[in-house]
Amino acid sequence: MPRTLSKYGGRVIADFVPLVGDSPAARATAAELVARWSQPHRRYHDRAHLAAVLTAVDTLADQARDAVAVRLAAWFHDAVYDGRPGWDEERSAQLAQSRLHRCGVPARRIAEVARLVRLTAAHDTPADDDPDGAVLCDADLAVLGSPGYDAYAAAIRQEYAHIPDELFTKGRAEVLARLLAVPRLYRTAHARDLWEERARANMSAELAALTAPPQPRGDQPA
């Protein structure tokens, strides 16, 4: 069943705290994470996105080596979001290291969570022998193969509303072209079966729209 975080309340305890063990630090961290994912400047990287990624992780979890680390990385992967690619992921990884240490999570798992969060800065980098990275990155990109792709693309534009159209279009087209160029968008076989074909169709359609020459207005003279 898809997760819903819009009315979270006690589900902070149900979804996050069991991953680290119930303690005052765990409850405080859960509340902080929900507050971060609820920041008003977020239009796509919000609670709905977190819920969707957690749902996708559930779908792919049997292919992970450490499903707990993957779920924790999902919680933290955009916990810091200022619209600064690379910087956001690094700050989110640092946040994970700080908060999970307070929760008493073993150092080895903390290091794995931080590594996974950093991987989401460039989804084409997981190695073939990295099942945890594959599951997290596939879950984060599941939206590309969803029926809600157009709404996702519109929300991304809203998050970058401060960027002029010309610069945004150029950067967005470069991202789409890079993702389409990889031989396999999704690293797990199950994700490819579920989302690959539709994701490529969705991205190709958006890229074509972004790069199409402007059409002349009908009221202009010939």
C-alpha positions as CSV (number, residue, x, y, z in Angstrom):
1,M,0.0,0.0,0.0
2,P,1.4,3.4,-0.9
3,R,2.5,5.4,2.1
4,T,0.9,8.7,3.0
5,L,2.8,11.4,5.0
6,S,0.4,14.3,4.5
7,K,-1.2,13.6,7.9
8,Y,1.7,12.1,9.6
9,G,1.3,12.4,13.3
10,G,2.0,9.1,15.1
11,R,3.2,7.5,11.9
12,V,6.6,9.1,12.6
13,I,6.9,6.4,15.2
14,A,5.6,3.6,13.0
15,D,7.8,4.4,10.0
16,F,11.1,5.9,11.1
17,V,11.7,5.0,14.7
18,P,11.7,1.2,14.3
19,L,14.6,1.6,11.9
20,V,16.9,3.0,14.6
21,G,15.3,1.9,17.9
22,D,12.8,3.8,20.1
23,S,14.5,6.6,22.1
24,P,14.0,10.3,22.7
25,A,16.7,11.0,20.1
26,A,15.0,8.8,17.5
27,R,11.6,10.6,18.1
28,A,13.2,14.0,17.9
29,T,15.0,13.0,14.7
30,A,11.8,11.7,13.2
31,A,10.0,14.9,14.0
32,E,12.8,17.0,12.5
33,L,12.8,15.0,9.3
34,V,9.1,15.5,8.8
35,A,9.5,19.2,9.5
36,R,12.2,19.4,6.9
37,W,10.2,17.5,4.3
38,S,7.3,19.9,5.0
39,Q,9.2,23.2,4.3
40,P,7.0,25.5,2.3
41,H,9.5,26.1,-0.5
42,R,9.4,22.5,-1.6
43,R,7.1,21.7,-4.6
44,Y,8.3,18.3,-5.6
45,H,10.9,17.3,-3.0
46,D,8.2,17.2,-0.3
47,R,6.4,14.7,1.9
48,A,4.7,13.2,-1.1
49,H,8.0,12.5,-2.7
50,L,9.4,10.9,0.5
51,A,6.3,8.7,0.7
52,A,6.7,7.7,-3.0
53,V,10.4,6.8,-2.5
54,L,9.6,4.8,0.6
55,T,6.9,2.9,-1.2
56,A,9.3,2.2,-4.1
57,V,11.9,1.0,-1.7
58,D,9.3,-1.4,-0.2
59,T,8.7,-2.7,-3.7
60,L,12.4,-3.4,-4.3
61,A,13.6,-4.2,-0.8
62,D,14.2,-7.9,-1.4
63,Q,17.0,-6.9,-3.8
64,A,18.9,-4.8,-1.2
65,R,21.7,-6.1,1.0
66,D,20.8,-3.8,3.9
67,A,17.2,-2.7,3.5
68,V,17.3,-0.8,6.8
69,A,20.2,1.4,5.5
70,V,18.3,2.0,2.3
71,R,15.2,3.1,4.1
72,L,17.2,5.4,6.3
73,A,18.9,6.8,3.3
74,A,15.5,7.4,1.7
75,W,14.5,9.4,4.8
76,F,17.6,11.6,4.6
77,H,18.3,11.8,0.9
78,D,16.7,15.2,0.4
79,A,16.3,16.2,4.0
80,V,18.4,19.3,3.1
81,Y,16.9,20.8,0.0
82,D,17.9,24.3,-1.2
83,G,17.9,23.6,-4.9
84,R,21.7,23.2,-5.0
85,P,22.6,19.9,-6.7
86,G,25.5,18.1,-5.1
87,W,25.6,20.5,-2.1
88,D,22.1,19.4,-1.0
89,E,23.1,15.7,-1.1
90,E,26.3,16.4,0.8
91,R,24.5,18.4,3.5
92,S,21.9,15.7,3.8
93,A,24.6,13.0,4.2
94,Q,26.2,15.1,6.9
95,L,22.8,15.4,8.6
96,A,22.4,11.7,8.5
97,Q,25.8,11.1,10.1
98,S,25.0,13.6,12.9
99,R,21.5,12.5,13.7
100,L,22.0,8.7,13.4
101,H,25.0,8.9,15.7
102,R,22.8,10.4,18.4
103,C,20.2,7.7,17.8
104,G,22.9,5.0,18.6
105,V,23.0,3.5,15.1
106,P,26.2,1.5,14.5
107,A,29.0,3.4,12.8
108,R,29.1,1.0,9.8
109,R,25.4,1.5,9.0
110,I,25.7,5.3,9.4
111,A,28.6,5.3,6.9
112,E,26.5,3.2,4.5
113,V,23.5,5.6,4.8
114,A,25.7,8.6,4.2
115,R,27.3,6.9,1.1
116,L,23.8,6.1,-0.3
117,V,22.6,9.6,0.2
118,R,25.6,11.0,-1.7
119,L,24.9,8.5,-4.5
120,T,21.5,10.3,-5.3
121,A,23.4,13.3,-6.5
122,A,24.1,11.5,-9.8
123,H,21.9,8.5,-10.4
124,D,24.0,7.0,-13.1
125,T,26.9,6.1,-10.8
126,P,26.0,3.0,-8.7
127,A,28.3,0.1,-9.5
128,D,26.9,-3.2,-10.7
129,D,27.9,-4.8,-7.3
130,D,26.0,-2.2,-5.2
131,P,22.5,-3.6,-4.6
132,D,21.7,-1.0,-1.9
133,G,22.7,1.9,-4.2
134,A,20.7,0.4,-7.0
135,V,17.6,0.0,-4.9
136,L,17.8,3.6,-3.5
137,C,18.5,5.2,-6.9
138,D,15.8,3.2,-8.6
139,A,13.3,4.1,-6.0
140,D,14.2,7.8,-6.2
141,L,13.8,7.7,-10.0
142,A,10.5,5.7,-10.0
143,V,8.6,8.9,-10.6
144,L,10.1,9.0,-14.1
145,G,8.1,5.9,-15.0
146,S,4.9,7.0,-13.3
147,P,1.6,8.3,-14.8
148,G,2.2,11.5,-12.8
149,Y,5.3,12.5,-14.7
150,D,3.8,15.7,-16.1
151,A,2.9,16.9,-12.6
152,Y,6.4,16.0,-11.4
153,A,8.0,18.0,-14.2
154,A,5.8,21.0,-13.5
155,A,6.7,20.8,-9.8
156,I,10.4,20.7,-10.6
157,R,10.0,23.9,-12.6
158,Q,8.2,25.5,-9.7
159,E,11.1,24.7,-7.4
160,Y,13.4,26.4,-9.8
161,A,11.1,29.4,-10.4
162,H,14.0,31.7,-9.6
163,I,15.9,30.4,-12.7
164,P,15.1,32.2,-16.0
165,D,13.4,30.1,-18.5
166,E,16.3,29.9,-20.9
167,L,18.8,28.7,-18.3
168,F,16.3,26.3,-16.8
169,T,15.4,24.8,-20.2
170,K,19.1,24.3,-21.0
171,G,19.9,22.7,-17.7
172,R,16.8,20.5,-17.6
173,A,17.5,19.3,-21.2
174,E,21.0,18.4,-20.2
175,V,19.8,16.3,-17.3
176,L,17.3,14.5,-19.4
177,A,19.8,13.8,-22.2
178,R,22.3,12.4,-19.7
179,L,19.7,10.1,-18.1
180,L,18.5,8.9,-21.5
181,A,22.0,8.2,-22.6
182,V,22.7,5.5,-20.0
183,P,22.0,2.0,-21.3
184,R,19.9,1.1,-18.3
185,L,18.1,3.8,-16.4
186,Y,17.2,1.4,-13.6
187,R,19.8,-0.9,-12.0
188,T,17.4,-3.6,-10.6
189,A,15.6,-6.0,-13.0
190,H,12.3,-5.5,-11.2
191,A,12.5,-1.7,-11.5
192,R,13.3,-2.0,-15.2
193,D,10.3,-4.2,-15.7
194,L,8.1,-1.8,-13.8
195,W,9.3,1.6,-15.0
196,E,12.0,1.7,-17.7
197,E,9.9,1.8,-20.9
198,R,7.5,4.4,-19.6
199,A,10.3,6.5,-18.1
200,R,12.2,6.7,-21.4
201,A,9.0,7.7,-23.2
202,N,8.2,10.3,-20.6
203,M,11.6,11.9,-20.6
204,S,11.9,11.7,-24.4
205,A,8.6,13.6,-24.8
206,E,9.7,16.3,-22.3
207,L,13.1,16.6,-24.0
208,A,11.5,17.0,-27.4
209,A,9.2,19.7,-26.0
210,L,12.1,21.6,-24.4
211,T,14.3,21.5,-27.5
212,A,11.6,22.1,-30.2
213,P,12.0,25.4,-32.1
214,P,9.5,28.0,-31.1
215,Q,6.4,28.0,-33.3
216,P,5.5,31.2,-35.1
217,R,2.3,32.9,-33.8
218,G,-0.7,32.6,-36.1
219,D,-1.3,36.4,-36.0
220,Q,2.2,37.3,-37.2
221,P,2.6,38.4,-40.9
222,A,4.0,35.9,-43.3
